[in-house]
Amino acid sequence: MDDFAGARTVPAPRTLTVDFCGERSGRAPLTWGQRAIWHAIGRTAPNDHYFNIGRVLPLADRGRPPTVAETAQALARLMERHEALRTRLSMADDEPGQLLVAAGSLPLTVVEAPEPDGAADAAQRLLDELSATRFDYTDRWPLRAALVTGGGLVTHAVLVLCHLAADGHGAEVLVRDLRLLVRRGSAGRPPETTPLELARAQHGQQGAGRGAAALAYWESGYRAAPATMFPERVAAARTPAFWTGRIVSTALARAVDAVAAAHRVSGSTVLLAASAALAAAPNGHRTAAVMPIAANRTAPAHRDLVSTLSQDGLFVLDLDAAGSGATFTDLLPFAYRAALHAYRAAAYDPVEWDRLAVRMRAERGTEVHPYCCFNDMRLVERPGPAGPPPSADELRAAQRETRFAFPATQDKVACRYCLHITEQGDALVVALTADTAYLPPDAIRAQLYALEELLVASAAGRAPALDGLPALLAAAGRERS
């Protein structure tokens, strides 16, 4: 028994309730962004936990950690400040809409970290647990919340959001506001508009006109592009069918910065153009069609709004636009213009988008959908480091440190190629989730390594020829297997 005399008993998790009372209740149709994600949820269910958005907020890194009571009070103010957190899906007459509720109670899980230096790990475990199940869209709040404590004080807050309530930008607004509410007791002026007002504007006359103009662009893009980017099954699907490959690469981060600076475009445009060109290569497409996720937050009133504004855009890139013998970097001015068109036409009514898809299928005799998605999840693109660009030797040395893994599999995703970009310190993290019937695991790996090689070579002054991309893909698959 003496061996256990100093052992510390870890308290079991406990659940508190956070009461809140907002200013109003109400009903409205779904916003366009909500309609879009609701359609995606329907195509992905019962695996729609894929769309959950999780964040961990450290609260012991600046000043005194707050108490549980102080943090719970800040959460109550957060629920009152942002109407999206008090909004549930309404299915009146089988038509989805949004129902804003004024008051209620939010369950709050509190977990004591097992040891002083284990709080971050405990928060990550909570995040994984709370993210792993789908939301009850009609009967539960679109927020799950938990706190990790050490010595009775809060070290981390964990938030998991339903994508019907918020997109990635909205999640960052919530994290910022919760920190301010904990530290200062106020997050400043409330957002200029609300999800209900946004929905009513989008479903009004002005919104209908804007949506129609966007879909006219989509129609012309559909006619210019292949019906789909990955038309043929090339292998038996694995079980589970969808695999995620991921590289973590400082070489890629430095190469993207260098290419973007040299050609006066954003790093996101560089990555979008490179992924589009490589996605087109296996099937010999001369036009690439990719659906980038657009934030749709250019209006000042939308920048601090917690809602789902993001929607798919349509990026259509003519790979022959730069002429015979063109290299990848020759394509970047055309990619810049194509990206502008894509993001400007990324706000529309998904119901009308579905009708367009039906018309295009009838016209072309086959389904028209790229099934090729791009999501740069970095909210702010940081400027590259000052000084001269990295040398070829420096990039190659960094490239040798790149890490690759298959970290996840899933049964169902409503796409065939989904590229997600995030950051980890000085590295870019690029994850490709793909249907293994169209892109087997070796092809997923090759796409990611080829993306890195394409941009490292371009940054080193040896941009590959566009006609050589199939060979680059094949070499990437062989050399890094």
C-alpha positions, 0 to 999 in steps of 0.5 A, a space after each residue: 500500500 505504501 507504493 500508492 501513498 502519493 498517488 493522486 486521485 483524478 476526479 471524474 468528469 462533471 457536467 454543469 449547466 450554463 443558463 443564458 437569456 438572449 434578447 429575442 427569438 425568431 424564424 427564417 429560412 436557411 441562409 445560402 451557406 446553411 442550405 449548402 452545408 445541409 445538402 452536404 450533410 444529407 449526402 454524408 450522413 450518418 458520417 456527418 460528424 466529418 463537418 464538425 468544427 473543433 477549437 481548443 482555447 488555452 486560458 492559462 497562457 496569459 495571466 491568471 487562469 479563470 475559475 470555472 464559474 468565471 468561464 461558465 459566465 463568459 460562455 453564457 455571454 457568448 451564447 447571448 452575443 451570437 444568435 447562431 449558438 441559440 439557433 436550431 434546425 426547424 423542419 416545419 412542413 418538411 422545409 428546413 429553416 432556422 429557429 432562434 430561441 431566446 433562452 436555455 441551458 448549455 451542458 458544460 463538461 468539466 475535466 480535471 487534468 490528471 497531472 499539471 503538464 497533462 492539460 493540453 493532452 486532456 483538452 485534445 482528447 476532449 476535442 476528439 471525443 466531442 467531435 466524434 459524433 454527429 449533432 442532433 440538429 433539431 433538438 440540441 444546441 449547435 455547440 458542445 463545450 468543455 473545460 479542462 482544469 488544473 488545481 480548480 482553475 481553467 487551463 483550456 476551453 474546448 468548443 465543438 460547433 455544428 457546421 450549420 451554425 458556423 464555418 471556420 471563420 465563425 469558429 475563430 470569431 467565437 474563440 476570440 470573443 470567448 477569450 475577451 469575455 473571460 479576460 475583460 468581461 466584454 467582447 465589444 460591440 455586437 456583430 452588425 447583422 445576424 443569421 436571420 437578417 442575412 437569410 431574409 436578405 438573401 431570399 429577397 429580390 436583391 439576393 435573388 439577383 446576385 445569386 442568378 449572376 453567380 449561377 450564370 458564371 457557373 453555367 459557363 464554367 460547366 460548359 468549358 470544363 470536363 463533366 468531372 475530374 475523375 470520371 473512371 474507377 481505377 481500382 476496387 474501393 478500400 474499406 473504408 472507402 475514403 483515405 486521408 493522406 497528409 504531408 507536413 512540409 516546411 519546404 512546401 511552405 517556403 516554396 509557396 511563399 517564394 513563388 507567390 512573391 515572385 509572381 505577385 499572387 497569393 500563396 493560396 492561388 499558387 496552391 489552388 493552381 498547382 493542385 488543379 493542374 495535378 488533379 487534371 494530369 492523370 486523365 489528360 484534362 486540358 481544362 481543370 475544374 476545382 471547387 474552392 471553398 469561399 469565405 464570402 466575408 468581403 462585406 464589413 457586416 459579415 466579418 464578425 458574423 458567426 454563421 455559415 457563409 462559406 460556399 463552393 466556388 468554381 475555379 476553371 483553369 485552361 491549362 493551354 492558356 499560356 501556350 505551347 511548352 508553358 511551365 507551371 509558373 507561366 500559368 499563374 497570371 491566368 490562375 489569378 484571374 480564374 480565382 477572382 472569378 471563382 470567389 466572386 461567384 461563390 454566393 448563390 442559392 443551393 436550390 437554384 444550383 441544384 436546378 442548374 445541375 439538373 439542366 446541365 445533366 440533361 444537356 450533356 447527357 451525364 452528371 456535371 460536377 467536378 468532385 474535386 474540392 480545395 479548402 485553404 483553411 488558413 484564415 490569414 495568409 501570413 507574409 513570407 519571411 523577410 530577406 532573400 528567397 530560399 536557395 535550391 539547396 535550402 529547399 531540398 534540405 527542408 524537403 528531406 524533413 517532410 513527413 507523410 502519413 495516412 492518419 484517417 479513413 472514412 466510410 463516406 464523403 460526398 467528393 472524390 478529391 478533397 484537399 485541405 490546407 492548414 499550418 503547423 508552426 513553420 510548415 504547411 499541412 496538406 491533407 488529401 481525402 479521396 475515394 480510393 476507387 478513383 484515387 488509390 492510396 498510392 495515387 493520394 501519396 503521389 499527388 501530395 508529394 508531386 504538389 511539394 515537388 512542383 512548387 519546390 522546383 518552381 521556387 528553385 527556378 526550374 518550374 516544370 513544364 505543364 506537359 510533364 506533370 503526368 511524369 512528375 506524378 509518376 516519379 513522385 509515386 515511385 521515389 517516395 513510396 
